[in-house]
Amino acid sequence: MTRTLLDITRDMDALDALLVEVEGDVTDPKVQKAVTAWFAELDADLKGKVDNYAALITTLEARTDVRAKEAERLARRAKADAASAQFLKDRLRTELEARGIQKVETDRYRVSVVSSGGKLPLVIDQESLIPGALLRVIPEQRVPDKDAIREILERGQAVPGAHLGDRGRRLSIR
């Protein structure tokens, strides 16, 4: 019978209830033997369950890497397809315009050379001739220099508005 972590947690709760019931006194050899066997069973189940969870985690991480690489490969192919499609559209438009053809209807498509909609494109020929009232200044963005701040804090000096945090914890599966 495969036991879940929930089953093991319930057993641990039951053990806790047993210890409360005997007020923590487990000096009776029968109780000690039962508790020892219970822990051994739980420990075996826990190790197996954690092993299976770790196996699933490593499988998912490996699948993530494979899928990410495949997504990158497909993105490169999609980008190449888009560039090819744009090249072919531009070439077809150029050829139709050169022949003075505005529209071609085929069995599957209607191909037309039309003017683009929306606002007319703006072209700046010489920026120095633009009047000052039509220029705007975008301030330089300032961000903290994390490497310099870290060096100062590691030397034991204070930096207002910054401090070194505690190292986090993580699960390592190899």
PyMOL commands that set and color helices and strands:
alter all, ss='L'
color gray80, all
select helices_A, chain A and resi 5-21+29-98+127-129+132-134+146-154
alter helices_A, ss='H'
color red, helices_A
select strands_A, chain A and resi 103-105+110-112
alter strands_A, ss='S'
color yellow, strands_A
deselect
rebuild
show_as cartoon
